[in-house]
């Protein structure tokens, strides 16, 4: 949607632009290793502005309830949403502190140990909040959104996207989740694609919507759309959002059900989508709004969050 902006000069990539504005890989490497970043100054503020804009859009116009959820979850939660066991190698496993003393509940019973992991997406906690729950049909749809860091080991990514912040071990994302009646889940899927599209339209960046084939979808998804944004320095489209209908796959694993007006409880359908990846949105803004002198114009929709800053100087 929208045509890529023509450049009368050779556009720089986000690394060349960002490193002059507060994008610091050396400090991140010293602190944590490769595939991490430190942001400073107006660039850090622009990153925050993107997340705030997305949350305000989804809560104010799209009807989502904002949530703050844990970044560390147990294995049962990850099994319910489908990350375990298939994607265990892509997760960061948390080693608990405090020694090996057994944990006991209020009655003195030993609580079985369960591994803990850093979340790879807020889908895990938003959808996972429905585990072992029966809601009434009138409670549906349930629309949830959250801004969280996401943690991925990127096992198997090899040498892909080594340069820059396209593929990081830690990145921020605004996630959308809907829990709906099975009869309307495919209608809701199309609506959620529009919700993600609206972010990119308001930012004024060119994008396209791609329907994935079965081999490219997550194994828990029945239908998935990817939204890809245009990055001029790479002269290519890159994924910035993925929106999926999981039908009852997660609901069966989580035992998430609704009680119809008549009859026994039935499984809900769950849908999830990025609304959108904050780091990749930052890349898109830097590359698409760059000027010949290396400065970057702040998109109009983000200026209320930037304290009067309209341009990031080179």
Beta strands, then each sheet from edge to edge (+ up, - down):
strand 1: 23-24
strand 2: 38-39
strand 3: 65-66
strand 4: 72-74
strand 5: 93-94
strand 6: 116-118
strand 7: 133-136
strand 8: 142-151
strand 9: 170-180
strand 10: 207-211
strand 11: 223-231
strand 12: 236-245
strand 13: 256-259
strand 14: 266-267
strand 15: 269-277
strand 16: 296-297
strand 17: 311-312
sheet 1: 1+ 2-
sheet 2: 3+ 8+ 9- 15+ 12- 11+ 10-
sheet 3: 4+ 6- 5+
sheet 4: 7+ 13+ 14-
sheet 5: 16+ 17-
end
